[in-house]
Amino acid sequence: MKVPLLDLTREYAFIKADLFNNLEVIFSSQSFILGKHVKELEDNLKEFLGVYDVVGVSSGTDALLISLMALGVSRGDEVIVPSFTFFATASSVVRVGATPVFADIDPLTYNIDVNDIEKKISSKTKCIIPVHLYGNPCNIEEIVKLSNDKGISVIEDNAQAIGAEYGGKKTGSFGIMGCLSFYPTKNLGGAGDGGAISVNDEKLSKIVRMLRVHGSEKRYYHDYIGINGRLDEIQACYINLRFRRINQNNEERRNIAKKYNSLLSDLENSELLFTPKENVNSKHVYHQYTVRVPKYRDDLKKFLYDNGIGTEVYYPLPLHLQKCFSELGYKKGSLPNTEKAASEVLSLPIFPGLTDDEIFYVVDNIKKFFRR
Ligand SMILES: Cc1ncc(COP(=O)(O)O)c(C=O)c1O
């Protein structure tokens, strides 16, 4: 048997017929950019997230960039970010000329540690970008409270967590802005690159809408220096079709996680492997099902690969130790929980359509590895 880390083809059958009907209309009209499908997607997400506005953009990376530009974050400002995240969370900060300040993580959830954020706040801190890593909400309420007290803005990096909840409220609706990615592998993936910004402020929503089209509201009249950050109709059409199953798919992911948790509990009891942990008041949407393997992680990964099972390490080298950030002066040991996680995490196959037989096969092989 072979079990891939992700198989998107299993969901495709649900949307295929509608997709080709819609594509025919798009191609016949030759209307490809910022049209009715983008508007429909923005309306769908605005209602789903419960926010003032949602603006479709060209990628999750551009969503972060535009959000920082809209807040006027620039040279001399500091932005607190986790180091245990995808590169774009921090690179967007550098692209607006500001300095990323890396905070450590909570070793149980792998999400940014609120106590470390507090320690790293300085007079230059303009913004915090917490990430809901793997689809697991971070302590967003505490972070927003802390930042409100200090007059700092919060942009949620919600790229991996569409549909996740904290205290019954959707992630992406807590900060002044939230960033979504529609990269194909995401829980709401597109047929290429795409993203969106959820905005909780009328004035900022106008600015964000302008920034995605070169800072202009009226064509060829520019109030700001923006970017070409538009979302295509073809993408939006595909994402709208996949959006119809988002709740169902997230529930399916949660059920798969429950099965893994119970099947792996004996390994957890013998401290060979630790299953993901969810806060009591939050709802994880398992973009990734990531276990911690304190010893032999890389050997286990290889063993599973040899037995036809796809796994991945998100992320093997923390951002504070990346070559491109070396001038910031972080060293090995600067963020101990982050560095430990990077050497121990392993994401197992999880996606809508994963069968029980496949789950059993993955678990059986993990157990076989530890019995060797
Ligand atoms: C946490 C996080 N932030 C930002 C991004 C960037 O999104 P995109 O790939 O759509 O630019 C991603 C996606 O890979 C991500 O996982």
The ligand as an SDF file (V2000), in Angstrom:
LIG
                    3D

 16 16  0  0  0  0  0  0  0  0999 V2000
    2.0140   30.1870    7.9180 C   0  0  0  0  0  0  0  0  0  0  0  0
    2.0380   30.6300    6.4850 C   0  0  0  0  0  0  0  0  0  0  0  0
    2.1410   31.9520    6.2140 N   0  0  0  0  0  0  0  0  0  0  0  0
    2.1600   32.4190    4.9650 C   0  0  0  0  0  0  0  0  0  0  0  0
    2.0760   31.5630    3.8860 C   0  0  0  0  0  0  0  0  0  0  0  0
    2.2040   32.1250    2.5010 C   0  0  0  0  0  0  0  0  0  0  0  0
    1.1420   31.8080    1.6830 O   0  0  0  0  0  0  0  0  0  0  0  0
    1.3350   31.6660    0.0780 P   0  0  0  0  0  0  0  0  0  0  0  0
    2.0910   30.4100   -0.1660 O   0  0  0  0  0  0  0  0  0  0  0  0
   -0.0760   31.6230   -0.4190 O   0  0  0  0  0  0  0  0  0  0  0  0
    2.0450   32.8690   -0.3880 O   0  0  0  0  0  0  0  0  0  0  0  0
    1.9410   30.1910    4.1070 C   0  0  0  0  0  0  0  0  0  0  0  0
    1.7910   29.2540    2.9790 C   0  0  0  0  0  0  0  0  0  0  0  0
    2.6000   28.4860    2.6010 O   0  0  0  0  0  0  0  0  0  0  0  0
    1.9410   29.7100    5.4380 C   0  0  0  0  0  0  0  0  0  0  0  0
    1.8470   28.4090    5.6960 O   0  0  0  0  0  0  0  0  0  0  0  0
  1  2  1  0
  2  3  1  0
  2 15  2  0
  3  4  2  0
  4  5  1  0
  5  6  1  0
  5 12  2  0
  6  7  1  0
  7  8  1  0
  8  9  2  0
  8 10  1  0
  8 11  1  0
 12 13  1  0
 12 15  1  0
 13 14  2  0
 15 16  1  0
M  END
$$$$
